[in-house]
Amino acid sequence: MKVENPFPAVAAIDGQPRQAPPAVGERTLRQRKPARSAAGAGERSVGKAAGFSIQLNQQLSAMQSAEGYLGELADRLNQLKLSLGRELGSGQGGNRKQLEQPLQQAAELLAQRRERSAGGLDANLDLHLHEAARTRFAIDGLATLDEARAGGRETLLFHTGRAQGEPGVVVLDDAMSDQQLLRSFNVGLASSGIRAELDADGRLTFSMAEADWRKQGGQLNVQGEGKRFAKDRASPARTREQRLLDLPQSLAGSDQRELRQMLDQVIDALDRIGTLRDQLRQRQGEIREFLARQADRDEQQWAQDYAASVFNLVRDSGSSYAAVTQTVVAQANLSRFAVVSLLS
């Protein structure tokens, strides 16, 4: 069986004639330098690992908040699904009073999404761990790249309602390629905090930090040159926010077709929530496993660094054999728990 030696190799014996021992002050200085260097390297390594662990723990906490919210939302939507199914099964019209309570409970929880999920979930229930959640929206007249390209060359001014900064300037031309159009939007709207991208269906989608979007009341003003948008003044653009589920305030007077559409939306939302919860649980398990391995690795590294520093200190100190023997015996009975207990 191969046994690996985790400790540093002992320095090779010097064949040169032995020189006179240095003075006490000089020897102490020489001894302290490597100790400080090793300590500094160890502190940097520990600090880096600790910072990484803190970041992962923060992500883990955000995922736990999101999963808890999604679990409660799934319960509310399941109640609404059952109520809708019973109402459709009865085949009777009426005022739909039995649907009002589950509908209001689900709508209230959807309205609390930002606070209950610690700001990690957006309106599409996409989780954001590395940045604030963003509101995605479409702009009428710019729903696709073809619409943005049509109409010839035009300069658009986007006003986000912020007090600071100039309006975003975007130049559109029917000769632009798809990449050039996206680049023109993103460069021109960067100062406004707006991004442009294509969704999975190839539609042009804009997004802004959710907090900023709420601050300006979800309003965006655009001024053009009379081709795509009015020339005289900036006018409110017709925007449509993207939401996974947009529940009505009431179902009173809704017909069977509208109830079926609502039921289909709720079922799709539940499928999406179930998939996301599975992904969150898997990711949380991976992070916990990594943190556990990292903790064991930190303990082993601490023990190795500690033993190496003690070995080097004893080797370079010029102590007697008796002192070295006493040190080794003392180290054999020393544990990290004992040190922490003594220091606490």
Secondary structure, 3 states (H helix, E strand, C coil): CCCCCCCCCCCCCCCCCCCCCCCHHHHHHHHHHHHHHHHHHHHHHHHHHHHHHHHHHHHHHHHHHHHHHHHHHHHHHHHHHHHHHHHHHHCCCCCCHHHHHHHHHHHHHHHCHHHHCCCCECCCCCECCCCCCEEEEEECCCCCHHHHHCCCCEEEEEECCCCCCCCEEEEECCCCCHHHHHHHHHHHHHHHCEEEEECCCCCEEEEEEHHHHHHCCCCCEEECCCCCCCCCCCEECCEEECCCCCCCCCCCCCCHHHHHHHHHHHHHHHHHHHHHHHHHHHHHHHHHHHHHHHHHHHHHHHHHHHHHHHHHHHHHCCCCHHHHHHHHHHHHCCCHHHHHHHHC
